Amino acid sequence: TVEARAAKDVAVDLPARLVWNEERTQRIYPAFAGRVTAIQADLGQTVKAGAPLALLASPDFGMAQADTAKAQAGQSLAQQSLKRQRELFEAGIIARKDLEQAEAEAAVAQAEVARAAARTRLYGSASGVNQQLALTTGIAGVVVERNLNPGQEVRPDQNGPALFVVTDPTSLWVQIDARESDLASLRPGDAVTLQVPAYPGTTFTGKVTATADAIDPGTRTIKVRGVVPNTDRRLKAEMLATARVQESRAGGVVVPAPSVVLDGTQHVVYVRREAGVFEPRK
């Protein structure tokens, strides 16, 4: 027998799963079609922001580089024409409208150079035409996924996983499947304690960051997301965990789970009325 007590704070265990922190994760896809010529990063490798992960031979990127070179040539020609028109105007040979036309053409050519150069500079070098497209990472982290091989043909419209996934594993997201009654204890900013089977007896502390606005129709649960620090990198993505939260109860009685028995279709507990005398209660 155990003494029944009024329900105030109850520890509730909820199923959870660890995933990559998407705010610190980048999935890299090719911007142009091409063939893989070199792979410069592998699984588990630490990379800096801007580091090349692979090189592609891309005729499509070469066309973008050629467009930049053409725009630069057009700008040079427009500037020379503007210089001649200005000299002729100062000499009184041409009308002002001809000078204004030359100035407009020079401005258009300059804008076209800026557009073309910005596009090629976003993915690689804006000087020269070498058709070499580098897949680079925009964040510093660890390569946790690689889905390409030397000589492989890739396209920006192909279906499938990202060619590379780079993330910062020192911070992970935890996805908790909560019930409607658990939401009062899983508000953004609330603390949550995690336990994983790989480290028995060890607890990890996280913080709730967001709660879904809809119930999953398949599981009838609500997705709750939290952040867990992982500076020592002991936790791994896709680990299953148990999230323990403290919930406050306004009423009711707390009884041990093994005390609840199923009698037909009703759950009952046996309460001791006096020494040696027990009665079932729903």
N, C-alpha and C positions, 0 to 999 in steps of 0.2 A: 504494500500500500504506500501511496505517496500523497502527501497533503496537497489538496487542490488550492490554488491561489488565484487571486484576481488577475486578469490579463491587463498588463500595462505595456511593457516592452517585450516583444516577441521576436526572436531571431528566425528569419525565413531564408531558406536556401533556394536559389533560382538557377536554372541552367544558363550557361554563358559560353561564349566562344571568343577567342582572341584573333584579331585580324590586324592587317597593316593599318597604320594611321594614315588615312587618305590625305590629310592635310600636309603630310611629310612624305608623300609617295608620288612618283612620276612614272607613267607608262608611256613608253617611247614607240611611236609608229613612224614609218617613212613618209616624208612629205612628197617624194617623187618616186617613180618606179626606177628600179635599177637592179644590179647584180652585186652580191656581197663579194668584195675582194679581200677584205681583211677584218678580223675580229680582234679588238684590242682590249676587251674586258670580259671577265668570266665570273661565274657564280662565286659569291663570297668576297669579291674584290671591293675594296674601298675606293671610291672615286670622288673627285672634286667637281664642283659646279663648272660646267663648260668642257669637261673632259670628253674626248671622243671615245665612243664605245665600239663603233664599227665604221668601215668605209665602204661606200657603194660606188660602182661605176654607173652613172646615171645620165643617159642622153637627154632626158627631160630636164634635168638640172642644168646640163650644158646649154640647152636652149634658153633657159632663164639667164644664164651668164652671158650668152650671146646677145640677148635683148638689152642687157645692161651696157655691153660694149657698144651696141648700135646707138643707144640713147646718149652715151657719152660722145660719140662721134657727131651725132646730130646737134648736141649742145655746142660743141666746138665750132661747127659750121655756122650755127645761128649767132654765136658771139662774134665771129669774124664778119658776118653779113651786117650785124648791128653796128660794128665799128665803122665799116665802109659807109653805111647809110648816114651815120652821125657826121662823118667828115663831109659828105656831099651836102647834107643839110646845112652845116655851118658855112659851106661855100655858096649857099643859095642856089644849088642845082636842082634839088628835089624838094617836094612839098612836105609839110609837117606830117601829113597822114601816112606817107611812106615810112618816115622815121618811126611813127607810132606802131605801124604794122610790124616793123622789124623788132621793136622792143617787145611786142606781144609774142612774136614767134620765139624770141630768146627766152622769155619767161616760161612758155609752154615746154620748150626743150629742157629747161632747168628742172621743172616739175617732173617731167618724165624720167630724167636721170635719178632724181630723188626716190621716185616710186620703184624703179627697177633695181636700184642699188639696195634699197631697204629690203626688198624681197629676197635677193640673193644673199645679202649679209645676214639675214635671219637664219639661213640654213647652211651658210658656208662663206667662202671667199667671194667678194664682189669684184675682184680684180682678176682679169684673165679668164680663159675658157678652158678648164681642165676636166669637166664632167665628174669631178670627185666630190661626192656628197658624204659628209660626215654625220653620223648619228651621235649627237651629243646629249649629255644630261644637263638639265637646268638646275639641279639641286645637288648638294653633296650628300653622300650616303653610301649604301652598300648595294651591290647588284644581287638581287634575290631571285631573279628569273631571267633566263635567256632562251629565246625561241627562234634562233636562226643558225645556219651553218654556212661554211665557206662555199661560194658559188651559187647560193640560193637566189632565186629571182623573187623580188618582193614588189608589191604595189601598194599604193596608199588606200585603195578601195577593197583590198582583199579582207575576207572575214577571218577571224582567228584571234589568238591572244596577241598581246603587245610583244614586239621584238625584244625589248628589255623592260624590266621593272626595277627601278632604283628607289630605295626607301631609307628612312632613318629608323633603324630598329630599336633605338633607345626610348621610343615612345610608341605604344600600341593602343589600338582601340579594343574595347571589350563590348560585345553585343549580348545583351541580356534579354531573355524571353520572360517578360513579367505578366502577371495577371492584373486585371483591373483594380483589384483591391490593394495591389502593391505600389500603385503609382504615387500615393501620398508620401512614400518613403524613398522615391526615386525621382525627385525633382532635380533639375539642373543645379549643380553645386553641391549636392549631397555626396557624402563619402560612401564608398562601397568596398567591402573586403572580398578578396578572391582567394580561392584555394584551387590548386591544380594537382592532379594525381601524380605528376612527376616529382613533386616536392612535398611529400606528406609532412604535416606539422608546420609548414611554412605558409604564412599569409602575405598577400600583396594588397596594397591599398591603392584605390583609384578614385576618380571623381566622375559623377554623372555630368554629361554635357548636353544631351538632347534626348527627347522622348518623341516617338512617332505619334501622329495624330489619327491613326487608323489602327484597327485590330486586324491581325492576320486572319483571314477567313479559314485557313487550313488548320492552324494550331490554336486559334482563339486566344492568342497572346499579343502583347504589345511590345514592339522592339524598343529597347532602351540602349543608348550608346554612352560609353564612358571612356575616359583616358586613363591608362595605367603607365606610370614611369617604369622604364626597363633599362636603366643605366648599365647594369651588369650583364644585360642581354641573356639572362637565364630563361626568360619567357620567349616562346616562339609563336609565330603566327599559326593559326588553325588549331592551337591547343584548345581542348575542352576544359572548362573550368566551372566552379560553383561559386556564385555570387551570394554572399551573405549580407543581408540588410536587417537593420533593426526597425521594426514596425511598432507603432503605438496603437494600442487598442483601447477604445473608450469603455468597453464592457466585455463580459464573457469570463470564462474560467480556463486556465491553462492546465492541461492534463498531459501526461506522457503519451507519445504516439503509440507505443506498444499496448497501452491500456484500452485503445479503441478496437472493438471487435465487431464483426459483421454478423447480425442476427437476421437472416432472411434478406430483406432489402433495407434494413435500418442499421445504422451505426450506433452502438451503445457502449457505455462504460458501466462498470459495477462499482457502486458506491456503498461504503460500509456505514450502515445505520447505527449498529452497536457491535459489541464484541461478538464475532462469529456470525453476524447476520449482514448479508449483502443484498442489494437490489439493483436491477438494471435500469439505466436511464438513457433515453435517447440523447 
